[in-house]
Amino acid sequence: MTRPPAGRPCWTSSAPDPTAPSGTEPASPPRVRGVLEADVTVVGAGLAGLSTAYYLADRDPSLDILVVDAEGPAAGASGRGTGLLGPRVGPSVDQAIRRFGPDTARRMYTASVEAVERVVDLCARLGVATPPRTGEQLVATRTSDGLAALARQAAAYRELGLDVPVLSAADIHDRLDVSYHAGLLYRAATLDPAGLTGALARACAAKGVRLLGNSPLLGLMPGQSAAETHLAFPGGTVRTRKAVLAVNAAAGSIGLKVGTVLPLLVHAVATAPLSAEAQDALGGRTGCALIDAHPLAPYFRLTHDGRLVLGGGRPLLAPVTDDSGSAAVWIRLEERLRGLHPALAEVEVTHRWAGEIGMTADGLPVVGPLADHRDVWYVGGCCGHGLAMSVAHGAHVARALTDGAPDLLPWHRSRAPRLPLPAPVKPLLRAALGLMERGARRAA
């Protein structure tokens, strides 16, 4: 997996030592050495992997569970997100109706709402140091195209009998001192994603789950029997009855047959704590976060200590060979931040960071057993909307491994559509991302 450019998020938590008390300095986890054995091995110590291990240990305490990460807990996308906890999975609701029918589209949306509620409840159960702030998430637009898209979505929600209010420009201004024409309002929350990941790691350790790090997965090998799989790491091998590979876009480099999960590097910036007046103007009263309806356009939220986090802009196709592309994206994000509200014109930008997400061609995650290794499951491809869904995926996989597969949704599948990416195609994809980013800049 490509390591993101240097730069840490503004969260109070960093990649944690799961055995240490919350807030202490992280330690380097031990590596895989020699030949190890486990009932279930989870590769990936992000939200998807750790939630899988947590729910597995909760459902069957007799299991010997091992979690292995290429670095350590929260080192990847789960520690580098922007902390927006909203109901989102797959395509927009009107597209979901066309592709899957109204019943499935309704179940998709309600599943994402339940996933948000599950994360809020989980944070309370784990005693996360900085609890989520429940509030509102507004998807808004400034363009005629955006108005048409939101109108189609609002009609689809009404058709499905779902309560997603439409806000006018005046309604938006009552919540945020920003100029948008209209929007859709969702019940949502914001949180410290690294703090949740660290709390999950500590909870797993308390349940007897073994956690190892600094051990990237090299590949899979058949075991001596059909009931065993061998996982190869630089320092040794793990013999396991079942495995869950929560490795996101690293699937391609490992050679997993899960379709195409594109590795994209996405960016964010954060300010110093804002004045009370600025916080009030930008969502402090209602806990409202804003997402621009235009793809790649900016989105923002306030943190618990009054910083403004702003993300968006042009994603970069990994691997990224130098930091010049990220530097250009951060500059544009700061320009957008300055123009968002007069109170931000002179505020200091204190943090700049990037994280790698997994993008699929149809916008849906992949959660299912490998076609050629039925006792090995893959989880990934949340397309940048994995904060709530990753925890839901972990619960789904834990149920499937202990009780059999639960009810299926469109993303409960073994592979995404395949998108051939020979070398000549990659510059075209990068150019397309650039065109989308320029359109977002015009919309903003």
N, C-alpha and C positions, 0 to 999 in steps of 0.2 A: 504494500500500500504506500502511495506517495505521502511523504511527510509534509504537512502544511508549512507554509512560510513561518518564520519566527514571529511571535506575537501572541500574547495571552489574552483571553477574554477578561472582562472586568469582574467576573464572579469571584466571590470571596473564597470559594472552594476551587482547588486544582486537582489534578489527578491524585487520588487518595491512596494512602496505605489502608487497606480494608481492616487491618487489625488495630489501627491506631484510633484514638478518640477523634471526634470531629474537630476540624480546625487545626490539627497538628501538621507538621511538615511531612509530606509524603516520603516513603521509603521505596527503594527499587525492589519490586517483587522478585522472588527467586525464579530461575529459568527451568525449563524442562531439561532434565539430565538423565541419561541412560534410558532404561525401559520402565515405563510406568503403566499402571492398569487402572481402569475405572469402569463403573457401570454405564455412566453417561459422561461424555466429554463435550463441553461447550467451548467453542473457539470464538473469542470476541468478548471483551469485558466492557461493552457499551450497554445501553439500556436494553436492547433486545436480548443480548446474551445473558446479562445478569438477571433480568426479569425471568428468563427461562429457568435459570438455575434456582432462583428464589422460589418460584412456584413449584418446581419439581421437588425441591427439598420439603416444601410445605405439604405437598400432596403425598409424598412417600419418603419419610425420614430415613428409611432403611437404605436408600440409594447412595452409592459412593459416587459423588459428583465432583468433577474436575473442571475448572474454568481456566483457559489459557488465552493470553492476549499477546499480540505482537509487541506491545509496549506495556501498558498497564491500564487499570480502570479509568475511564473518562478521557483517555489520551486521544481518541478519535473524535468523530462527529458528535457523540453524545456529550462531550464536554465543551464543544465549540459551537453549539447552536445559539440561537438568540432567545430561547426561553419562551417562545410563543406556544401556548397550550390551547389549541383550538380544534374544532371538529372539522377535519379535512382528511379525505383519503380519495385518491383517484381523480377522475375527471369531474368537471362541474356537474351539478345535479341534473341539468337539462340534457347534457350529453350522456349521463349515466342512464337516464330514462330511455333514450334512443338506443343505447347499446345493450342494456340488460333488462329493460322493462321496468314498469313502475314499482312492482313489489320488491325486486332486488335493489332498485335505487333507494327506496325507503329504508330497507334494511342496512344498506351501506352507510347512509347518513346516521341512522340511529346507532349503529355500531361505533361510529366515530365519536358521537356524543357520549356514549357509555365509556369509551376509552378515556376521554377527558375526565369524567367523574372518577374512573378507576385510579388515575394518576393522583388526583387530589386526595382521594381516600388513602392511597398508598403512602403519600408523603406524611399524612397525619399518623399512620400506623408506624412508620419508620422513624418518626421524630426528626424530619429534615430540619437542619439548623435554620434555614431561611424558608419558611413555609410559602406555598403558592399564594399569590394574591388573586382571588376570584374577581371577575369583572366582566368586561365586554370586549369583543373583537369586532372591528368594523372593517368590512371590505368595501372600499369606496372608489369613486372615479371622478375624473375631471374632463373626460372626453365623450363625444357622441357615441363612438364605438363601445366605450365602456358602459354607457347608459343602456345601450341596446342589449349588451351581454347580461347586465344585472337584471334588466327587465325580463329576459328569458328565464333566468334563474329564479326570480321571484315568482313568476307564473308556475314554474315547475314545483316549487315548494308548496304553493297553494294547491296544486293538483294532487300532491301527495299528502295533504293535510298536515304539513309541518309548520311549526311556528318560527318563522324567520322574518322579523319585521323589516320593512323598507323605511329608510330614513331619508328625509329631504335635506337640502343644504342647511336649512335652519336647524333641523334636528341634530345634524352633525356639529354645527357650531355651538350648540348647547353643551356638547361633550368635549369638543376639541376646537381650539382657536386656529383652525386651518381651513383653507378654501377648497371644498370638494362639492360636487353637484348633487350626488346621491350615494346611498350605500345600503348594504345589507348588514344586519346586526346579529351577532351570535353570542351566546353565553360561553365564556371562555375563562382563561386564567393565564398568568405569567409566573415563571419560576426560574430558579438557578438550576440549569440542567446538569452541571457538574456536581452540584450538591446532592441532587437526587441519585445520580449514578454512584457517588461515593457512599451514600447511605445504603443503597442496594448492595454494594460490595461488602460493607460491614455486616449487613443482615445475613448475607450468604455465609460469610465466615463464621458468624455466630451459630448458624445451622449446621456447621461441619463441612461446608463446601470448601475444597482446596482451591486456591487461586495462585496461578503462576503467570509470569510475564516475560517480556523481552524475548519472546519465542514466536516468530512468525511462522504460520503454517506453510509448509513446502508442498504438501500433497497428500493424497490418500492412497493406501495400498490395501489389497485384500488380506484378511487375516488367515490364520491356519484353519478356521472353520467359517461356515456361512454366517455364524452368529457373532463374528468379530471383525472389526475394522481397525487398521493401523493408521495412525496419523503421524506424519513425519515432520519433525522440527529440526532446526540446526543442531541442537544439543542432544537429541534423543528421539524416542518413539513412544507414543501412547497407544496401548492396546485397549480398545473400548467396545462394549456391546452396542451402544448407540452413540451418535454424535449429532450435535447441532452446530452448524457453521454460520454464526452471525457475523459474517465478514464483509457484508455490503459489497462495494464495487471491487474489492480484492478478489472476487470470484473469478474474474477473467484471468488474472495472473496465476491463479492456482489451477486453472483449467477445469473449473466446475461447469457442468452442462446445465446451466440455468437460464439460457438465453443471454441477451445483452443487457448488462447493468453498467451504464456509462459512469466513469468516475469524473465528477465535476467539482471544481474548487469554487466555493462561494464565500462571500466576504461580508464583514460587518465592522462598524466603528462604534465607540462609546465615548461620551463626554464626561467631564468632571461633573460632580453633583450640581444640579441647577438650583436657581433661587426658588423660593416658595411660589412666587408669582408665575415663573416659567413652568414649574411642575403643574400648577393648577391649570394653566392654559393647554398643557399637552397630555392631559389624561389623569392627572393626580387625583382629581375628585372622584372619578367614576372607575378608575382602573381600566380605562379604555385604551386598547392598542389598535393601530391602524395599518391595514394592508392595502396598497394600491391594487386595483383590479387588473391593471396592465401588467403582463409578464415582465419580470426583471425590474419593475419600478420599485421605488423605495418603500420600506415598511418600517414602523418604529414602535417602541414601547418604552415605558419608564421602569427602572429597577427599584428594588426596595429602598436603596439609599439615594434615590433621586437623580440618577444618571439617565440620559437618553441613549438607548441603543438603536442604531439604524442599520439596516441591512438591505441587500438587493444588489443591483448592478449586474454587470456582465460576468457570468461564470466562466471559468477557464477549464478547458479539457485537459485532464491530467494524463500523463505526468507533466508537471511544469518544471522546466529546466532551470529557470531563474526567477527572481522575485520582481522583475520589471513589470510583468503583466499585473500582478497583484498591487504593486505600487500605484499603477495607473487607475485601477478600480477604486482603491482607497481614496485617491485624490478626488475622483468624481463623486464618491459617496459623501465626502466632506463638503463638496460644493452643494450637493443637494440638501445636506443638513443645514448649511448656512441660509439657504433660501426657504426653509420650511416655516420659520417663524422669526420675527425680529429679535426675540430673546436669545436666539442661537447664533447671532451674527458674530459675536466675539468669544463664545464659550470655547474652552480648551478641549480638544479631542485627546483623550488620554490613552485610549486603547484601540488598536487595529489588529484584526485577526482574520484567519480563514480556516475553513474546514471542508473536508471532502464528503460529498453526498453521492448516493447511487441513483441514477436516473434510468427509467425504463422507457421504451418507445411508446407504450400505451398509458403511461402515468400511474400504473398500478404496482404495488409491491409484489414480491414473490415470497411465499411462505409455504413450504411443502417438502416432502421427501425427494431426494434425487432419483431420477428415473433409473439410473444404473447402480444406486446404493440405497435401497429402500429403508435401511436403518440409519441413514444419514440425512438430516434435514438441513435446508438452507433458509435463512431469513435475511432479507435485504431489499433494496430498491424502493425506499419510501419516498423518493423524489423530493427530498427536502422537507417533508411533512411527517417526520417520524417520531416526534416527541411523545405524543399520546399513543400512536399506533404501535411503536416498538414495544411498549409495555403490554399492550393487548396481544401482540404477536407472541410474546413470551408466555403469557397465560394460555394461549391457544395451543402452542407446541407442548407445553407441560401437560395439558389435558389429553392431547392426542397420544403422547408417549405413555401415559399411565392408564387412561380409560378408553382409548380409541378415538378416532377423529370426530370432533364435534361438527355442528352444522357448518357448511361451507359457504364462503363468500367469494366474489370473483378473484380476490388476491390470494386465496388459499389454493395455490397451484405450484407446480414443480418448476416452471420456467416461464420467463417473459418472452415476448417476440424477439426473434433474432434479427439484429441489425448488422449486416456485414460492414466492417470498418477497415478495409485495406488502406494502406498509407495514403493514396491519392484522395480518399474521401475525407480524411480528417481535416485538411485545410478548408474544405467546403463547410463542414460542420462548424468549425471555428468562425468562419465568415457569417454563417447563419446566426450564431449566437451574438455576433457583433451587430448585425442588422436589428435583432430583437432589442438589444441594449440601446441602440440609437433611437428606436421607436419609443422606448420607455422614457428616454431623456426628453423627447419632444412632448410626451404626455405629461411629464412632471413640470 
